[in-house]
Amino acid sequence: MQQKMGAKQETIVCQVCDKVIETIDSCEGVKTLYGVCKDCSQ
């Protein structure tokens, strides 16, 4: 597995079940954001 040098990612995690919803390339640094996935929102 190769990773781009200098590429930083934000990870969106479901705050109910801890499932990773999405990862996004970002220039703002490595962050973990919390939301609710489709399964838990129903």
Rosetta blueprint (number, residue, H / E / L):
1 M L
2 Q L
3 Q L
4 K L
5 M L
6 G L
7 A L
8 K E
9 Q E
10 E E
11 T E
12 I E
13 V E
14 C E
15 Q L
16 V L
17 C L
18 D L
19 K L
20 V E
21 I E
22 E E
23 T E
24 I E
25 D E
26 S E
27 C L
28 E L
29 G L
30 V L
31 K E
32 T E
33 L E
34 Y E
35 G E
36 V L
37 C L
38 K L
39 D L
40 C L
41 S L
42 Q L
